[in-house]
Amino acid sequence: MLLDARAAAPPEHASPVPVAMPPAKIEVAGLNFYYGAHRVLDQINLNVFPNQVTAFIGPSGCGKTTFLRSLNRMNDIIPGTRVEGSIKIDGRDIYASSVDVVDLRRRVGMVFQKSNPFPKSIFDNVAYGLRINGMARSREDLRGRVEASLKSAALWDEVRDRLQASALTLSGGQQQRLCIARALAVEPEILLRDERASALDPIATQRIEELIYQLKTRYTIAIVTHNMQQAARVSDVTAFFWLGKLIECGRTEKIFTAPSGKLTEDYVTGRFG
């Protein structure tokens, strides 16, 4: 018996099945940020999704680094700062009075463009957070965690035979990856990276970008960068800031090829910035 082809075929104008988006890892709503009486961020609304790289771009002084630092309350250490609105991670407001800021900064690690290794050995740099957080059950466990972190940061093969050497003897690119290893060691969920002014050579930069691409399979990553080519290469989503406001946010390909606003187009094409 033959089936009626008309009955078996899908409707001619059937709508595609929508792909369910995962819940946002970070939800920012109505965020205003002040240094004293000066408002630096103005009504920021933005969602950051898991296992993606979100790049924050914009000219110097536009608020993108302040915004990045607000995601793990690093701005708290600056006197006279004030926050309005909310930032939620996994649905919980990180500025609630009940939040343990030390635990928050373990969950939301930060790596700065200017490498800041401690004046200690390579091993002790990576072990530092594990020790102060009591995360290693034994010396053997500590060694295993340090090795795993260095491997995650694509540095193990280069330093495995000199773990007791000073971290300050490493090259700039290696120091960057060491700082990433130090952040990864305490098992964060989110990794923030501030790249306001890159001083790395092209090869080191490429290795860092390859590492970021690999890490997003396990982490939610947000970066600040002035390098438009880098943002285009490594990010899934790009958010453009201008004078403390979030002007446009969308898939990186769209932001760089067909932005919605002329201000965004002018910036990404190099007309100013």
C-alpha positions, 0 to 999 in steps of 0.5 A: 500500500502506497502512502499519500505523499501529500499526507506524509510531507510537512506543511508547505509553510511550516515554521522552523522549530525554535532552538531553545536558548540556555538560561543566561549565566549573567543577567544585568538589569538597569545597572548604574554605576557611580564614582562619587557623584559621577555616573560612569555606567547608565542603565545597562541591560545585558545578558551573558550566556554560558559557554560563549565569549562575550567581548566588550568594545568601545573607546577609552573611557566608555565604561567597559572596564568598569562594567567588567569589574562590576561582574565580580565586585572588584570595584568595591575596593575603590572608595566612593563607588555606588551601584544601582540596578542588579547583576545576577549570576545564576539568578542570584543578585551578586550585590545582595548583602548575603553574598560572600564576596570572596567566594564570588571572586573565586567563582568569577575569576579575573585576568588582567592584560598587564601580567601580575604573577606573584614574585614566587615560583611558577608552582606557588603562583598556581597553588596560591588560591588552592592553598588560601581556599583550602581546596587541596586535600594533600600535597599530592592533590595540590600537585595534581591540581597545579598540573591540571591548571597548567595544562588547561592554560596550555603551559604545562609542556613549557614549564614542567621541568622548572616549576620551582623557577621564579614566575618572573623569568617567564616571557610575557605570553607565558606570564599571561597563561600562568595568570590564567592557570592561577585563575582556573586553579580555583575552579571558577565558572566565569572568566573575565579578561581585561585587554585594554592595551595588549603588549604581546607579540603576534605569536603570543597573542595567537596562543592566548586567542586559541586558548580562549577558544578552547576554554569556552567549552568549559567556562563563560568568558567575558573580555574587554578589548580595543583590538577589533580584529581580536574581538571578531576572531574570538568572540561569539557576542559583541557589546559596544559601549559609548559614554557609559551606555550600551549602544548595541549588543549582538552576534559578533558577525552581525555587529561587524558586518551589519550593525544596527546603528551608525555609531556602532558602524563608525566605531568598528570600521575605524572612523573613530576610537 
